[in-house]
């Protein structure tokens, strides 16, 4: 039987387990609630699906730091964006208003190259350029490729002039409403 510090009452642990909007925190509160009731680690492991070693770590963390130690702590681990900072995204917005250095159109490789130069890095993966475009609400818009065998505008005009005009369409005679696939039947009683 694990010792659980009385940061919260057993009733409060149960209430938080039932009302937590975060699924990870709810599962953690559930495990601590069961342990606080005096249940054995193996029983709580069977009920929650957690392994015994994790339950021991979770109970230790709760005993040491209280309820703030429960839930997915990776979301708030104190790290900040190292590559796609708001300043870089602002500079990228400004830079995309001008054409790329080689002319043409922007693509993720050109943006990744610009980002690497701007940040003083050797290289940046093109995926990070795509992430940056999404972060500023942009996407790569590629023009539709031109058919290399397409006719020139002069050839198109000549074709239009020399093509026969379609004749006016004739209206088709209305189909007879009767069915022709079987013998005619009468629906009148008689």
C-alpha positions in Angstrom: 0.0 0.0 0.0 1.4 3.4 -1.1 1.4 6.4 1.2 -0.4 9.4 -0.5 0.1 12.9 1.0 -3.0 14.7 2.0 -2.7 17.6 -0.4 -6.3 17.0 -1.3 -9.0 15.0 0.4 -10.1 11.6 -1.1 -13.4 13.2 -2.0 -11.7 16.1 -3.8 -9.4 13.7 -5.7 -12.5 11.8 -6.9 -14.2 15.0 -7.9 -11.2 16.1 -9.9 -11.0 12.7 -11.6 -14.6 12.9 -12.7 -14.6 16.6 -13.8 -11.1 17.2 -15.3 -11.3 18.3 -18.9 -7.7 17.1 -19.5 -7.8 13.3 -20.1 -4.2 12.8 -18.9 -4.8 14.7 -15.7 -8.1 12.8 -15.2 -6.3 9.4 -15.4 -3.6 10.7 -13.0 -6.2 11.9 -10.5 -8.0 8.5 -10.8 -4.8 6.6 -10.0 -4.0 8.9 -7.0 -7.6 8.7 -5.8 -7.5 4.9 -5.8 -4.2 4.9 -4.0 -5.5 7.4 -1.4 -8.4 5.0 -0.7 -5.8 2.5 0.4 -5.9 0.1 -2.6 -2.8 -1.9 -3.4 -0.5 -0.8 -6.3 -1.2 -4.0 -8.3 -5.0 -3.5 -8.0 -4.7 0.2 -9.1 -2.4 -0.9 -12.0 -5.1 -3.4 -13.1 -7.8 -0.8 -12.9 -6.0 2.0 -14.6 -3.8 0.3 -17.1 -0.7 2.0 -15.6 2.3 -0.2 -14.8 3.4 -0.4 -11.1 6.6 1.5 -11.7 4.8 4.4 -13.2 2.3 4.5 -10.4 5.2 4.6 -7.9 6.7 7.6 -9.8 3.3 9.3 -10.0 2.6 8.9 -6.3 6.1 10.1 -5.5 5.6 13.2 -7.7 2.2 13.9 -6.2 3.5 13.5 -2.6 6.4 15.9 -3.3 4.8 18.6 -5.5 1.0 18.2 -4.9 -1.8 18.4 -7.5 0.2 20.6 -9.9 2.5 17.6 -10.6 -0.4 15.7 -12.2 -1.3 15.8 -15.9 0.8 16.1 -19.0 3.7 18.2 -17.9 5.4 18.2 -21.3 3.1 21.0 -22.5 4.5 23.4 -20.1 8.1 22.4 -19.9 9.4 25.9 -20.2 10.9 25.7 -23.6 10.4 28.5 -26.2 10.4 28.3 -29.9 14.0 28.2 -31.1 13.4 28.4 -34.8 10.0 29.8 -35.7 10.1 32.8 -33.4 7.5 35.6 -33.9 10.4 37.9 -35.0 11.4 35.4 -37.7 7.8 35.0 -38.9 7.5 38.8 -39.2 10.6 39.1 -41.2 9.4 36.2 -43.4 6.1 37.9 -44.1 8.0 41.0 -45.2 10.5 39.0 -47.3 7.7 37.1 -49.1 6.3 40.4 -50.5 9.4 40.6 -52.8 10.4 38.0 -55.3 13.1 35.4 -54.4 16.7 36.2 -55.3 16.7 34.0 -58.4 13.4 35.2 -59.7 10.6 32.8 -60.2 8.3 31.8 -57.4 8.9 31.0 -53.7 9.0 27.4 -52.7 9.9 25.7 -49.5 13.5 25.1 -50.5 14.0 28.8 -51.3 12.3 29.8 -48.0 14.4 27.3 -46.0 17.5 28.7 -47.6 16.5 32.3 -46.7 15.6 31.2 -43.1 19.0 29.6 -42.7 20.8 32.7 -43.9 18.6 34.9 -41.7 19.3 32.8 -38.6 23.0 32.3 -39.4 22.6 28.5 -39.7 24.1 26.1 -42.2 20.7 24.8 -43.3 17.1 24.6 -42.4 14.9 21.6 -43.4 12.2 22.5 -46.0 9.6 21.1 -43.6 10.4 24.0 -41.2 9.8 26.4 -44.1 6.4 24.8 -44.6 5.7 25.1 -40.9 6.6 28.8 -41.1 4.2 29.3 -44.0 1.4 27.7 -42.1 2.2 29.7 -39.0 1.7 33.0 -41.0 -1.3 31.7 -42.8 0.3 31.2 -46.2 0.7 28.2 -48.5 2.7 27.6 -51.6 0.6 28.5 -54.7 2.1 26.9 -57.8 0.9 28.1 -61.2 -0.6 25.5 -63.4 2.1 24.0 -65.7 1.9 25.0 -69.4 1.7 22.3 -71.9 4.9 22.4 -73.9 3.1 21.3 -77.1 0.4 24.0 -76.8 -0.4 26.1 -79.8 0.7 29.7 -79.9 -1.9 32.5 -79.8 -1.6 32.9 -83.6 -2.1 29.2 -84.2 -5.2 29.2 -81.9 -6.7 32.1 -83.8 -6.1 30.4 -87.1 -7.7 27.2 -85.8 -10.8 29.1 -84.7 -11.2 30.9 -88.1 -10.8 27.7 -90.1 -13.0 25.4 -87.9 -16.4 24.6 -89.3 -19.3 26.3 -87.5 -21.6 23.9 -85.7 -25.0 23.6 -87.2 -27.9 24.6 -85.0 -29.1 21.7 -83.0 -32.4 20.2 -84.0 -34.9 19.5 -81.3 -35.6 15.8 -80.9 -39.2 14.6 -81.2 -40.7 13.9 -77.9 -40.5 10.3 -77.0 -43.8 8.5 -76.8 -44.9 8.2 -73.2 -46.0 4.6 -73.5 -43.7 1.8 -72.6 -42.6 -0.3 -75.6 -41.1 -3.1 -73.7 -44.3 -5.1 -72.9 -47.8 -5.6 -73.9 -50.1 -2.7 -73.2 -52.1 -3.1 -70.0 -55.2 -1.4 -68.8 -55.6 0.0 -65.4 -59.3 0.6 -65.8 -61.6 -1.8 -64.0 -64.1 -3.5 -66.2 
